[in-house]
């Protein structure tokens, strides 16, 4: 809800800024006309920035702790090679990814609002970022094919708010950006896992017997 409202508000602000810019640019006389022109250009730039932020926020979902965000199932296609089917909880969209290795991991971007935005009801948001495979053997990890796939469209158009805040770290007054990763867990034929958000990031939970046996063997 918060991210839908934030996207809408960004769009409304952008429209108002464009209208203010056009009103300023359409008035006359030289010096004040030049000043108005510069002001209009700045307002249009701010409007474009609001649009880009809104487009970026649209790709995030509100964090609901311990609620599943995806399920991941595995089909073995070769030695240390699997097809992972990732089904997103919010959209129901399922996509296949080819992974090499013995274990898998999913990563997400998480944004947390601070100050007035938090007081106004801004809840943390997440965006699933990538899924990757890993070999248990260090030698295999160094020499064999490694696989990692983006879980979103890399060509999305917008200002990358998370990347900006992540670089700034504690210097941003309104937003924190953190990276959440699930612990590497085993890939086995027929295994089904549920991925949920926790206070520390992502948590992968085995759902069927194949996944539970694999996790028990891995832990023991």
Secondary structure, 3 states (H helix, E strand, C coil): CHHHHHHHHHHHHHHHHHHHHHHHHCCCCHHHHHHHHHHHHHHHHHHHHHHHHHHHHCCCEECCCCCEEEEEEEEEEECCEEEEEEEECCCCCEEEEEEECCEEEEEEEEEEECHHHHHCCCCCEEEEEEEEEECCCHHHHHHCCCCEEECCCCCCCCCCHHHHHHHHHHHCCCEEEEEEECCCEECCCCCEEEEEEECCEEEEEECCHHHHHHHHHHHC
